[in-house]
Amino acid sequence: MTVRPDQSAQTLSAFGAAARVLQGDDPLHLRLHRFFDLLRDTLHHRDARLTCWLQSARPGSTRQQYYSADAWPYPWDDGLTRTVAREGVISRRVIALGGGTQLPAVRATYLGASIMWGGRLWGVFELRADHADGLRAATDELIGGLLPQLAAVIAREGESPSGQRASERAGDTPTGLTLRAQDKQQLVALNGSLDEAIDLHALLSLLLRRALEVSGAEAGAVALVDHERDELVLHTFEGFEDEAGVGMQNGPRQRWSVETGLAGRAVQSRRALLVRDVTVEPGLHGAGVGLRAELAAPIVIGADTAAVIILSSPRSNAFGEDELAFVRALCARAALPLSRALHYQEAIESALYLGQVFSSLPTGLALIDIYGKVLRSNPAWDSLWGLHGRVIRENFHVSLDLIAHLLPRLHDPLKLTTFCDTMQRSPAKDLITTIHLTHPAQDLEVRSVPTRDSKDHITGRLWAVSDVTRERESDRLKGEFVSIVSHELRTPLTSILGYTELLLSRDFPPDERHQFVTTVYTEANRLSHLVEDLLEMSRIEAGKVKLNRWVISLTNVLYELTTQLNTQLMNHRLLIDVTSEVPPIYADRDKVKQIIFNLLTNAIKYSPSGGEIQLSIHEARPDELPAGHTAGRWVLVSVRDQGIGIAEDDLPRIWERFYRVDNTNTRRIGGTGLGLSITRGLVELHGGQIAVESEIGRGSRFFFTLPVSNELARR
């Protein structure tokens, strides 16, 4: 490794300053906090931790942990700590943190170094950085020099009276709760962090780490109390193995009854409780495998317990008077910051929930000030008006910019202008209108209501815009259905009733009687076809039409159709162009016959002056298929007439139910407007597509595709 001279000088300076801090006379945790902060200028780490064993070289016995003051809310990986302790070298790796319901997933750089001296493991020093440049390789020289210093500090702490007390303490649950001087200093050092903490997860993580650090517990957790469900909700934890018990596993928040365990008892009694061996206590279960001593302390806000800190250790003498006193004082000091953090969390979640509702509503919403300026809008507002983010820019006014933007599409510009003027003149009124847009056709219902502040003063308006195009189209279809069907029903019924009344009133000569009966039959047949079309359309829309598919030849179908249409072709010439190479198709014979019959009768009907009707069938080339058509082998069927044609604006709508082009010719010809809807539905059931080409006065060409038969289709 090559180190530049300026880097060596900086490393040596940092080493000297760190050594002086470590060899000071202050309590160990204060020295380590300053030590961690001092290294940040050189190593650029995000947070740090020191794990040490005061009386033994074996990890897991009399463990103490110290964290940097401004700890990261992401839990440390104790399994990684044990790996570093076994390896005995400086280890670097990229690790993944978070990714649950509370914290976003991030990638971090990790450095871990085992503190070895005299053939003995004294502890593990760990650093984490939240960027790739942190913990550079050049820091190995500094870390390597600091490890003996840390070993000496840990050894001196283990020989001190306070260090001996951590391993030699035993006895019953203490009754006296007097804080040690260093614990008081720890609480004083926490004051600034607690008063500044506003994020709930960061606050609870800070409390847990300080409790672990001072008590020497190997594992710990903090749970919030859900009073509505009488449950404890795990929020953060450290030190528990994956096979740990209830509520101490990774994944979504774990819950357990407030009646369960020592934590539940602490919540209900609102007192800090200590049990030296939960395995022999009736009704208690350890929080994890191998854990015996447990300490649970509630954080009480007002008259209710808001949270509980749980500390666990495999050592029955792990907790005593000092630890219980500190955790109890810590909980009392944390009550006000926790109350503030809970209220902040509730406000954040409420705002987030309302923001999600606001953003995801299909109704366009815009908050507008008293001058008509858009202050805030949701995505649906931009989408419905076609603004594409233009509202985000400053000084967007509905009375100016919105009208200018919509002007090319407004069917009645004065209507929107009048609406905006009324809004300005009558700010306290609830207003509603419908704006019709063209290219494409769209109906938007706009509702404008006043907004008020806490003193009931009007501050602006809220606009709510809904797309009612479908509803208006449904109303139109309903009206057309009533109009067309009533007309189509009335005409044949009038004929049937009229002629049957004549037949019943008196006798007629046989020729006249036969003519009357024939007319009645024709009109009744017309009614039958109308009813059948309505039923067929409803079955197609409901998905109840089942195809009876076989391999069929279109030649036979055409022969039957020409015979059936002979009586209708008196004024027309039908030309049939079928190539000899047309392959058989895989389709429902009756439905295919109905499709072609509908198109031929349509061609006859809409070319009242006669002329030529051409029916052609051949296997389609790829360039003949409609846009977006499925690839493969298809037969193309085309019907061309020399009739009245269809206007370009009407072409997209001719497939709609009950839609009929409104002109003199179509009104004279009549019809229900269902034929083409049924035809398209039957073609699409076969997997094909139907399209049209037309020119006013020159005729129309309808063409559709049907699948060629193959082995897959037969199966």
C-alpha positions in Angstrom: 0.0 0.0 0.0 1.4 3.4 -1.0 0.7 6.3 1.3 1.5 9.9 0.4 3.5 12.0 2.9 0.6 14.3 3.7 -1.6 11.2 4.4 1.1 9.8 6.8 1.3 13.1 8.7 -2.5 13.2 9.0 -2.6 9.6 10.1 0.1 10.2 12.7 -1.7 13.3 14.0 -5.0 11.5 14.3 -3.2 8.6 16.1 -1.6 10.9 18.7 -4.9 12.7 19.4 -6.8 9.4 19.7 -4.2 7.9 22.1 -4.4 11.0 24.4 -8.2 10.7 24.6 -8.1 6.9 25.3 -5.5 7.4 28.1 -7.5 10.1 29.9 -9.1 9.8 33.4 -12.8 10.3 32.4 -15.2 7.3 32.5 -14.6 4.9 29.7 -17.8 5.6 27.8 -17.1 9.3 27.7 -13.5 8.7 26.4 -14.9 6.3 23.7 -17.5 8.9 22.6 -14.8 11.5 22.1 -12.5 8.8 20.5 -15.2 7.9 17.9 -15.9 11.6 17.1 -12.2 12.3 16.8 -11.7 9.5 14.2 -14.6 10.8 12.1 -12.5 13.6 10.6 -10.0 11.1 9.4 -12.0 7.9 8.6 -15.3 9.6 7.6 -17.4 6.8 9.2 -21.1 7.1 9.9 -21.1 5.4 13.3 -18.9 3.2 15.4 -19.0 0.5 18.0 -16.7 -1.2 20.4 -17.5 -4.6 21.8 -15.2 -5.9 24.6 -14.9 -8.7 27.1 -13.6 -7.4 30.4 -12.7 -10.6 32.2 -12.4 -13.3 29.5 -11.1 -13.7 25.9 -14.1 -15.8 24.9 -16.9 -13.8 23.1 -20.2 -14.1 24.9 -19.0 -13.6 28.5 -19.3 -10.3 30.4 -19.7 -8.4 27.1 -19.8 -4.6 27.1 -20.7 -2.5 24.1 -20.1 1.2 23.5 -21.6 3.2 20.6 -20.8 6.5 19.0 -23.0 9.3 20.3 -24.9 10.0 17.1 -25.6 6.4 16.3 -27.2 5.3 13.0 -30.7 3.8 13.4 -29.7 0.7 11.5 -29.1 -2.3 13.9 -25.6 -3.8 14.0 -25.0 -7.4 12.9 -23.7 -9.3 15.9 -23.1 -12.4 13.7 -20.7 -10.3 11.7 -19.0 -9.2 14.9 -18.4 -12.8 15.9 -17.0 -13.6 12.5 -14.5 -10.7 12.8 -13.5 -11.9 16.3 -12.8 -15.4 14.9 -10.8 -14.1 11.9 -8.4 -11.9 13.9 -7.8 -9.5 11.0 -9.0 -6.2 9.7 -12.1 -7.0 7.6 -13.8 -4.8 5.0 -17.0 -5.6 3.2 -20.1 -4.0 1.6 -23.2 -4.8 3.6 -27.0 -4.3 3.1 -28.9 -2.5 5.8 -32.6 -1.9 6.4 -35.2 -2.7 3.8 -38.1 -3.4 6.2 -41.2 -1.5 7.0 -39.3 1.1 9.1 -36.0 1.9 7.4 -35.2 2.1 3.7 -32.7 -0.3 2.2 -29.1 1.1 1.9 -25.7 -0.3 1.1 -22.9 0.5 3.5 -19.2 0.0 3.9 -18.2 -2.0 7.0 -14.8 -2.3 8.7 -14.2 -4.6 11.6 -11.0 -5.3 13.5 -10.4 -7.8 16.3 -8.4 -6.4 19.2 -5.7 -9.0 19.9 -2.9 -8.5 22.3 -0.7 -11.1 24.1 -2.5 -14.0 22.5 -5.8 -12.9 23.9 -8.9 -11.4 22.3 -10.0 -8.2 24.1 -12.7 -7.0 21.8 -13.9 -6.0 18.3 -13.7 -2.4 16.9 -16.3 -1.7 14.2 -17.0 1.2 11.8 -19.8 1.7 9.2 -19.8 4.3 6.4 -22.8 5.2 4.2 -20.7 6.0 1.0 -18.1 4.2 -1.0 -15.2 6.6 -0.2 -15.5 6.0 3.5 -13.1 3.6 5.4 -10.4 3.8 2.7 -7.6 1.2 2.6 -5.1 3.9 3.8 -6.7 3.7 7.3 -5.3 0.2 8.0 -2.1 1.8 9.4 -4.1 4.0 11.8 -6.5 1.2 12.8 -3.5 -1.2 13.4 -1.8 1.3 15.6 -5.0 2.0 17.7 -5.8 -1.6 18.4 -3.1 -2.1 21.1 -4.2 1.2 22.7 -7.8 -0.1 22.9 -6.6 -3.4 24.3 -4.8 -1.5 27.1 -7.9 0.6 27.9 -10.1 -2.5 28.0 -7.6 -4.3 30.3 -7.4 -1.3 32.7 -11.2 -1.1 32.8 -11.5 -4.8 33.6 -9.2 -4.4 36.6 -11.0 -1.4 38.0 -13.7 -1.7 40.7 -16.4 -0.9 38.3 -15.1 -3.5 35.9 -15.0 -6.2 38.7 -18.6 -5.3 39.6 -19.7 -6.3 36.2 -18.6 -9.9 36.6 -18.8 -10.5 40.3 -22.3 -9.1 41.0 -24.8 -11.6 42.4 -27.8 -11.8 44.7 -31.4 -11.0 44.7 -33.3 -8.2 43.0 -32.0 -4.9 44.5 -34.3 -2.6 46.4 -32.1 0.5 46.6 -31.9 2.4 43.3 -29.1 4.9 43.5 -27.3 6.1 40.3 -23.6 5.8 40.1 -21.7 9.0 39.2 -20.7 7.7 35.8 -24.3 6.8 35.0 -25.4 10.2 36.0 -22.8 11.6 33.6 -24.1 9.2 30.9 -27.6 10.6 31.4 -26.3 14.2 31.2 -24.4 13.4 28.0 -27.7 12.0 26.6 -29.7 15.2 27.3 -28.8 16.9 24.0 -29.5 13.8 21.9 -32.8 13.2 23.6 -34.0 16.7 23.3 -33.0 16.9 19.6 -34.5 13.5 18.7 -37.8 13.8 16.8 -37.7 10.6 14.7 -39.3 7.7 16.6 -37.1 5.0 15.3 -33.9 7.0 15.9 -35.0 7.8 19.5 -35.8 4.2 20.4 -32.5 3.0 18.8 -30.6 5.5 20.9 -32.3 4.5 24.1 -31.7 0.8 23.4 -28.0 1.3 22.7 -27.4 3.4 25.8 -29.2 0.8 27.9 -27.1 -2.0 26.3 -23.9 0.0 26.7 -24.3 0.8 30.4 -26.0 -2.5 31.6 -23.6 -4.8 29.7 -26.6 -6.8 28.4 -26.0 -9.1 25.5 -29.4 -8.5 23.9 -32.1 -6.0 24.1 -35.3 -4.7 22.5 -37.8 -1.8 22.7 -41.5 -2.5 22.2 -44.3 0.1 21.9 -47.7 -0.5 23.6 -50.8 -0.8 21.5 -53.5 -0.1 24.1 -56.4 -0.6 21.7 -55.4 -4.2 21.1 -53.6 -4.8 24.5 -50.4 -5.8 22.6 -46.8 -5.1 22.6 -45.3 -4.1 19.2 -41.6 -4.8 18.7 -40.0 -1.7 17.2 -36.2 -2.3 17.4 -33.9 -5.0 18.8 -30.2 -6.1 18.9 -28.3 -9.1 19.9 -31.0 -11.8 19.5 -30.3 -14.8 17.3 -32.5 -15.6 14.4 -34.1 -18.5 16.3 -35.1 -16.2 19.2 -38.5 -16.3 20.7 -41.7 -14.3 20.3 -41.4 -10.9 18.9 -37.6 -11.0 18.3 -37.4 -12.0 14.7 -36.6 -10.2 11.5 -39.4 -9.1 9.2 -42.7 -7.2 9.8 -43.3 -5.9 13.3 -43.9 -8.7 15.8 -46.7 -8.5 18.3 -47.5 -10.3 21.5 -50.1 -10.0 24.2 -49.5 -7.5 27.0 -50.2 -10.4 29.4 -47.0 -12.2 28.2 -43.6 -12.2 29.9 -41.8 -9.8 32.1 -42.3 -7.0 29.6 -46.1 -7.4 29.9 -45.8 -7.3 33.7 -43.7 -4.2 33.6 -46.3 -2.5 31.4 -49.2 -3.4 33.6 -47.5 -2.5 36.9 -45.7 0.5 35.4 -42.6 -0.5 37.4 -39.1 -1.6 36.3 -38.7 -5.4 37.0 -35.7 -7.7 37.2 -35.6 -11.5 37.1 -32.3 -13.2 37.4 -33.4 -16.5 35.8 -36.6 -16.5 33.7 -36.4 -20.2 33.2 -37.4 -21.0 36.8 -40.0 -18.2 37.1 -43.6 -19.4 36.7 -45.3 -17.9 33.7 -42.2 -16.3 32.2 -40.3 -17.4 29.0 -36.9 -16.1 27.9 -36.8 -13.8 24.9 -34.2 -16.1 23.3 -32.4 -19.4 23.5 -29.8 -19.4 26.3 -30.9 -16.1 27.8 -31.6 -16.1 31.6 -31.5 -12.7 33.3 -34.1 -10.2 32.1 -34.8 -6.6 32.9 -37.9 -4.8 31.7 -38.5 -1.1 32.3 -41.6 0.9 31.2 -41.6 4.4 29.7 -44.7 6.0 31.2 -46.3 9.1 29.6 -49.0 10.6 31.8 -51.0 7.7 33.2 -50.2 5.2 30.4 -47.2 3.1 29.5 -46.1 4.0 26.0 -43.1 1.7 25.6 -41.0 -0.9 27.4 -37.2 -1.5 27.3 -36.2 -5.2 27.5 -32.7 -6.3 28.4 -31.5 -9.9 28.4 -28.3 -11.8 29.2 -27.2 -15.4 29.5 -25.6 -14.5 32.9 -27.9 -14.7 35.9 -25.9 -12.1 37.7 -25.8 -9.7 34.7 -28.1 -7.0 36.2 -28.0 -5.5 39.6 -28.8 -2.3 41.5 -26.8 0.0 39.3 -28.2 -1.3 36.0 -31.7 -1.2 37.2 -31.3 2.3 38.6 -29.8 3.5 35.3 -32.5 2.0 33.1 -35.2 3.3 35.3 -33.8 6.8 35.2 -33.3 6.5 31.5 -37.0 5.6 31.0 -38.1 8.6 33.1 -35.8 10.9 31.2 -37.1 9.5 27.9 -40.8 10.1 28.6 -41.0 13.6 27.2 -38.9 13.0 24.1 -40.9 9.8 23.4 -44.2 11.7 23.7 -42.9 14.3 21.3 -41.6 11.6 18.8 -44.9 9.7 19.0 -46.9 12.8 18.2 -44.5 13.6 15.4 -44.7 10.1 14.0 -48.5 10.2 14.1 -48.5 13.6 12.3 -46.1 12.2 9.7 -48.2 9.1 9.1 -51.4 11.1 8.9 -49.7 13.4 6.4 -48.3 10.5 4.5 -51.7 8.8 4.4 -53.5 11.9 3.3 -50.8 12.5 0.7 -51.2 9.0 -0.7 -54.9 9.4 -0.9 -54.5 12.8 -2.5 -52.0 11.5 -5.1 -53.8 8.2 -5.9 -57.3 9.5 -6.3 -58.6 9.2 -9.9 -60.4 12.6 -9.3 -58.3 15.6 -10.2 -57.8 17.9 -7.2 -56.3 21.3 -7.2 -56.0 23.8 -4.3 -56.4 27.3 -5.6 -55.8 30.6 -3.8 -58.3 33.5 -3.9 -56.7 34.8 -7.0 -57.1 31.6 -9.0 -53.5 30.5 -8.7 -52.9 26.7 -8.4 -51.0 26.1 -5.1 -51.0 22.3 -5.3 -52.5 19.6 -7.5 -52.4 15.8 -7.8 -51.4 13.7 -10.8 -55.0 13.1 -11.9 -55.5 16.9 -12.3 -52.6 17.1 -14.8 -53.8 13.9 -16.6 -57.5 14.9 -17.0 -56.7 18.3 -18.3 -53.7 17.1 -20.4 -51.3 19.5 -18.7 -48.3 17.2 -18.4 -46.8 18.9 -15.4 -47.4 22.5 -16.4 -49.1 23.3 -13.1 -45.9 22.7 -11.3 -44.4 25.9 -12.6 -45.1 29.1 -10.7 -48.0 31.5 -11.4 -50.3 29.0 -13.1 -53.9 30.5 -13.0 -57.0 28.5 -13.9 -58.7 31.6 -15.3 -55.8 32.4 -17.7 -53.4 29.5 -18.2 -56.0 26.7 -18.0 -58.4 28.3 -20.5 -55.5 29.2 -22.9 -54.3 25.6 -22.7 -57.7 24.1 -23.4 -58.9 26.6 -26.0 -58.2 24.4 -29.0 -60.3 21.6 -27.4 -63.1 23.6 -25.8 -66.5 23.0 -27.4 -67.8 26.1 -25.7 -65.0 28.3 -24.4 -67.5 30.8 -22.9 -68.8 28.2 -20.5 -65.5 27.7 -18.7 -64.8 31.5 -18.7 -68.2 32.2 -17.2 -67.5 29.5 -14.5 -64.2 31.1 -13.5 -65.8 34.6 -13.4 -68.6 33.3 -11.2 -66.0 31.7 -8.9 -64.2 35.1 -8.5 -67.4 37.1 -8.0 -69.0 34.6 -5.6 -66.1 33.1 -3.6 -68.5 31.5 -1.0 -70.6 29.6 -3.5 -70.4 25.9 -4.3 -70.2 25.7 -8.1 -70.5 22.8 -10.6 -70.4 22.5 -14.3 -69.5 20.1 -17.1 -66.9 20.9 -19.7 -67.0 19.2 -23.1 -63.7 18.7 -24.8 -63.0 17.5 -28.4 -60.0 15.7 -30.1 -60.5 13.4 -28.3 -64.0 13.7 -27.0 -64.1 14.0 -23.3 -66.7 15.2 -20.7 -65.3 16.6 -17.4 -67.4 17.5 -14.4 -65.8 20.4 -12.5 -66.9 21.1 -8.9 -65.4 24.2 -7.0 -65.9 24.7 -3.3 -64.4 27.3 -1.0 -61.6 26.5 1.5 -61.5 28.2 4.9 -58.9 28.7 7.6 -59.3 28.1 11.4 -61.2 31.4 11.7 -63.6 30.6 8.9 -62.1 33.0 6.5 -62.1 32.0 2.9 -58.6 31.2 1.7 -59.3 30.0 -1.8 -61.0 27.1 -3.5 -60.7 23.4 -4.1 -61.4 22.2 -7.6 -62.4 18.5 -8.1 -62.5 17.3 -11.7 -64.0 13.9 -12.7 -64.1 12.3 -16.1 -67.7 11.6 -16.8 -67.3 10.6 -20.4 -68.4 7.0 -19.8 -71.4 8.1 -17.8 -72.5 10.5 -20.5 -71.8 7.9 -23.2 -73.9 5.4 -21.2 -76.7 8.0 -21.0 -76.4 8.6 -24.7 -76.5 4.8 -25.5 -79.5 4.4 -23.2 -81.3 7.2 -25.0 -80.4 5.9 -28.4 -81.4 2.4 -27.4 -84.8 3.7 -26.3 -85.2 5.8 -29.4 -84.0 3.3 -32.0 -85.6 0.2 -30.5 -88.9 2.0 -29.9 -88.8 3.2 -33.6 -87.8 -0.2 -34.9 -90.5 -1.9 -32.8 -93.2 0.6 -33.5 -93.0 0.3 -37.3 -93.4 -3.5 -37.6 -95.9 -3.6 -34.8 -98.0 -0.9 -36.5 -98.1 -3.0 -39.7 -98.8 -6.2 -37.8 -101.6 -4.7 -35.8 -103.1 -2.9 -38.8 -103.2 -5.9 -41.1 -104.5 -8.3 -38.4 -107.3 -5.8 -37.6 -108.3 -5.8 -41.2 -108.2 -9.5 -41.4 -110.4 -9.8 -38.3 -112.9 -7.1 -39.4 -114.1 -8.7 -42.6 -113.3 -11.2 -45.3 -111.0 -10.4 -48.2 -110.3 -12.1 -51.5 -107.7 -14.8 -51.3 -105.0 -12.7 -53.1 -105.4 -9.7 -50.7 -105.6 -12.0 -47.7 -102.3 -13.7 -48.8 -100.7 -10.3 -49.3 -101.7 -9.2 -45.8 -100.5 -12.4 -44.1 -97.2 -12.1 -46.0 -96.7 -8.6 -44.7 -97.5 -9.7 -41.2 -95.0 -12.5 -41.5 -92.3 -10.2 -42.9 -92.8 -7.6 -40.1 -92.8 -10.4 -37.4 -89.6 -11.8 -38.9 -88.1 -8.3 -38.7 -89.0 -8.1 -35.0 -87.5 -11.5 -34.4 -84.2 -10.4 -36.0 -84.2 -7.3 -33.8 -84.7 -9.3 -30.6 -82.1 -11.8 -31.7 -79.6 -9.0 -32.3 -80.2 -7.6 -28.8 -79.8 -11.0 -27.2 -76.6 -11.7 -29.3 -75.1 -8.4 -28.3 -75.8 -9.0 -24.6 -74.3 -12.5 -24.8 -71.1 -11.2 -26.4 -70.7 -8.5 -23.8 -71.3 -11.0 -21.0 -68.7 -13.4 -22.5 -71.3 -16.2 -22.8 -70.9 -16.9 -26.5 -69.1 -20.2 -27.0 -67.6 -21.1 -30.3 -68.2 -24.5 -31.8 -64.9 -24.6 -33.8 -64.1 -27.0 -36.7 -61.9 -27.0 -39.7 -64.1 -25.6 -42.4 -63.9 -24.4 -46.0 -65.1 -21.0 -46.8 -66.2 -22.1 -50.3 -69.2 -24.0 -49.0 -70.1 -21.1 -46.7 -70.2 -18.7 -49.7 -72.4 -21.1 -51.7 -75.0 -21.1 -48.9 -74.8 -17.3 -48.5 -75.3 -16.5 -52.2 -78.4 -18.7 -52.3 -79.8 -17.0 -49.2 -79.1 -13.5 -50.6 -80.5 -14.0 -54.1 -83.7 -12.2 -53.3 -81.9 -9.2 -52.0 -79.5 -8.8 -54.9 -82.0 -7.7 -57.5 -80.4 -4.2 -58.0 -76.8 -5.3 -57.3 -74.1 -7.4 -58.8 -72.2 -9.7 -56.4 -68.7 -10.5 -57.6 -66.9 -13.2 -55.7 -63.1 -13.5 -55.9 -61.7 -16.5 -54.1 -58.2 -17.8 -54.9 -57.8 -21.5 -55.3 -55.0 -21.5 -52.6 -57.3 -20.4 -49.8 -56.5 -22.8 -46.9 -59.2 -24.1 -44.6 -59.9 -22.1 -41.4 -60.5 -23.1 -37.8 -63.7 -21.4 -36.9 -67.4 -21.7 -35.9 -69.2 -22.3 -39.2 -72.5 -20.6 -38.2 -70.7 -17.5 -36.7 -68.5 -17.1 -39.8 -71.6 -17.3 -41.9 -73.3 -14.6 -39.7 -70.3 -12.3 -40.0 -70.2 -12.4 -43.8 -74.0 -12.2 -44.0 -74.0 -9.1 -41.8 -71.4 -7.4 -44.0 -73.1 -8.3 -47.3 -76.5 -7.1 -46.1 -74.9 -3.9 -44.8 -73.3 -3.4 -48.2 -76.7 -3.9 -50.0 -78.5 -1.7 -47.5 -76.1 1.2 -47.8 -75.8 1.2 -51.5 -79.5 1.8 -52.3 -78.8 2.8 -55.9 -77.4 -0.6 -56.7 -74.0 -1.2 -58.1 -71.3 -3.7 -57.6 -70.5 -5.6 -54.4 -67.2 -7.4 -54.3 -66.5 -10.3 -51.9 -62.9 -11.4 -52.0 -61.1 -14.1 -49.9 -57.4 -15.0 -49.9 -54.6 -15.8 -47.5 -53.3 -12.5 -46.1 -49.8 -11.3 -46.6 -48.1 -9.7 -43.5 -48.4 -6.2 -45.0 -52.2 -6.7 -45.5 -52.9 -7.3 -41.8 -54.3 -4.4 -39.7 -51.9 -2.5 -37.4 -51.1 -4.4 -34.3 -52.4 -7.7 -35.6 -51.1 -11.0 -34.2 -48.5 -12.7 -36.5 -49.2 -16.0 -38.1 -51.3 -17.4 -41.0 -54.6 -15.7 -41.5 -57.3 -15.7 -44.1 -58.4 -12.2 -45.2 -62.1 -11.7 -46.1 -63.1 -8.4 -47.7 -66.5 -6.9 -48.7 -66.5 -3.8 -50.9 -69.5 -1.7 -52.0 -70.1 1.4 -54.1 -72.6 2.9 -51.7 -72.9 6.2 -49.8 -69.7 5.8 -47.7 -68.9 6.9 -44.2 -67.3 10.2 -43.1 -63.8 10.0 -41.6 -65.0 11.4 -38.3 -67.6 8.7 -37.9 -65.3 5.8 -38.7 -64.0 5.2 -35.1 -67.6 5.1 -33.7 -69.4 2.8 -36.2 -68.5 -0.2 -34.0 -70.3 1.2 -31.0 -73.7 -0.2 -30.0 -76.7 1.7 -31.4 -74.4 4.2 -33.2 -75.7 5.2 -36.6 -74.3 7.9 -38.8 -76.7 10.8 -38.6 -77.6 11.9 -42.2 -80.6 11.9 -44.5 -79.7 8.5 -46.1 -79.2 6.6 -42.9 -82.4 8.0 -41.4 -84.2 6.8 -44.5 -82.5 3.4 -44.5 -83.1 2.7 -40.8 -81.5 0.1 -38.6 -80.6 -0.5 -34.9 -76.9 0.1 -35.1 -76.1 -3.3 -33.6 -75.0 -5.2 -36.7 -71.4 -4.0 -36.8 -71.0 -4.3 -33.0 -72.0 -7.9 -33.2 -69.8 -8.5 -36.2 -66.7 -7.2 -34.5 -67.5 -9.1 -31.4 -67.7 -12.4 -33.3 -64.5 -11.7 -35.3 -62.5 -11.0 -32.1 -63.8 -14.1 -30.5 -62.0 -16.0 -33.3 -58.8 -14.1 -32.5 -59.0 -11.9 -35.6 -59.5 -8.2 -36.3 -61.9 -6.2 -38.4 -61.3 -2.8 -40.0 -62.9 -0.5 -42.5 -61.9 1.9 -45.3 -64.4 4.4 -46.6 -64.9 7.6 -48.6 -68.1 9.6 -48.8 -69.9 8.9 -52.1 -67.4 6.3 -53.2 -68.3 3.3 -51.0 -66.8 1.3 -48.2 -64.5 -1.7 -47.7 -64.8 -3.9 -44.6 -62.2 -6.6 -44.1 -61.5 -9.0 -41.4 -59.2 -12.0 -40.6 -59.8 -15.6 -39.5 -57.2 -18.1 -38.3 -55.9 -20.7 -40.7 -56.4 -24.3 -39.5 -53.4 -26.1 -38.1 -52.6 -29.0 -35.8 -52.5 -26.8 -32.7 -55.9 -25.4 -33.5 -57.4 -28.9 -34.0 -56.1 -29.9 -30.6 
